[in-house]
Amino acid sequence: MVNIGIMSFAHMHAYSYAACFNALPGVKLAGIWDDDKKRGQAAAKQFNTTYTGNLTQFLSGKMEGVCICSENVKHRSMVEEAAAAGKWILCEKPLSPSLEDAKAMVKACKQAKVGLGAAFPCRFAPTLMAVRDRIRAGEFGEIYAASCTNHGQSPGGWFADDVLAGGGATMDHTVHVVDLMRWIFDREFTKVHCESGNQLHKKTLKTDDLGSLNLEMEGGMQVSHLASWSRPKSYPTWGDVTMEFIGSKGVLYVDAFGQKVNVYSDRAARSEWASYGDNPDLGLVHDFIESIRERRSPCASGEDGVAATAVTVAAYKSIKAGKAVRI
Amino acid sequence: MNVLLIGCGGMGRMHAEMISRSGLTLAVCADEARPAAVALAQKYGAKAVTDGLKAIENKNIDIVAIATPTPEHLPLIKAAARAGKHIFCEKPFCRTVKECEAALAAVDKAGVKLFVGHVVRYFHEFETLREQAKSGRIGEVGFVKLYRGGLLPNGPKSWFADYKKSGGVTMDCMIHDLDWLRYTFGEPKRIFCQALMKSKPVFMDYSQVTMRMKNGIIATVIGSWAHPAGFRVKAELCGSEGLIAYDSAEAPLTSMLRSESATGSMIVPSSPVSESPYLREWLDFVQWIDTGKCPRVSPADALKAVAMAEAALTSARTGQPVAF
């Protein structure tokens, strides 16, 4: 039996991960810690586990791994505490909005000899796994360009608060695609230009709600990426991850969450997409459990998280400088 | 009014039909390739010639329609203006802003009318997109995504594959979207572009643009001449209270012909309308000549479109944004 704890339900993905831990055989969601007592207690009740308000006490428990889903800027201190307690760690993305913090987290886990994973569940979406396999098998020849999107609805709350999130939509919705590209091609990003705005929510947000990025990877591949909270409340789903690849032997387009059926219900105010197929979160969580059993790093490691943060940090630098910058 | 059509390729054939349908007489078809000129002339009962420049001097001609490769636009416009003819010119206006300015000067001096075919302004779907955006239905528009892509026209041996002549997909094809953005959302502030312009191992171009408008709107435009088949247009307008999306792949008509070839058949989408956008641009031009009512596209608009595409290509070369 692998015992797992969850630290903070500030990020809504914690609810999905908790359900996944509960669904996996041989795994026990042993406890929840949250700096928001009410939220933590409610989650403990929902997922049939116990709530602990004291972090030291929580980390002295018998669980072997923790999943951290706090506000972005709190990731570092929580990872450092969990690492010091010898726990395997799965940290919600972005690993950190700050490159310095992200690197410190990796270092802390190395020193404590624990595994650190960045939560990039897209790596476990069968649509994207197929994309990776087919591109790496050479089906589309050499890939010269890619156009990507990661749009979403506005998550509101701390996500749109610079102090807690460390950035806006450009931060929130760039790291997935950056990680996917690095994972598919085993190459690093070298250059980025970014235009961003806070103009889709009548300036009610304290951060950017949209970023249009033009990037370059090692070898010169040109990549565009749109990160936004541009899906309105009336949109039939939360958002998307799409990628178009231009290769010497052909083109490939993927709508990663396009496995859906359309639902028109008079009980809802909008039409909806109901998804079918695999749940990528389950794959992510399963890999994390396996990494604990095998005492290895999770599939997307802390280093991968650092690399993704390096790109978003450079994107914000480009916004400020008004020009393309090296990563 | 009698029309001289110079350039009897793909766009020339299209314009020949629109000329005849808009109540004009296609009098002369000119193309360096005689068979192309003859074939089109026969269809419309026109005269076929190989020397377009010389045909411009013909006294019976009222309008010169130019559908040649882009670098030939300037000398033809200059000659037509000198001869006092009105001019219909396929986009892009000219290959460079400098050439556009020279053409404008010639047209102004001669006092003739010049229309450049930015036909996307006349496409029904783009009209509806524009109306919906302007109606306030999705609140304040903050973000626009446009996509236009398909095959490199006429294959690697065509003049389109000579990026020096055509300016690639950015100058020849994406210019439609750049023009429509300015038409709908006002002046651009700065532009960033990445353009592939490959000739080895295959001819293909793929252009990715981020453009900031003066009013703050961010536009992301993708243009492709990198697809092995098909043609697709997508548009998405994001506002503070909603989103408007269009995708040509969701056409009301799709057909697929049985094919003997090894590569199989292709789905061909279509969206029929009673009045083709190409006819609408011709009717707008003719009305300008007849009544003086300004058309939807001015020569200054056409120059500005070239300026945007040129700035994009400069950005692609330097790797930095270009301000307007």
Interface residues (C-beta under 8 A of the other chain):
Chain A: Y144 A145 S147 K191 H193 E195 S196 G197 Q199 L200 H201 K202 D209 L210 S212 L213 N214 E216 Q222 V223 S224 L226 S228 S230 R231 P232 S234 Y235 E244 I246 S248 G250 V251 G322 K323 A324
Chain B: I138 G139 E140 G142 F143 K145 F192 C193 Q194 L196 K198 P201 V202 M204 Y206 Q208 T210 R212 G216 I217 I218 T220 I222 S224 A226 H227 P228 C238 G239 S240 E241 G242 L243 G319 Q320 P321
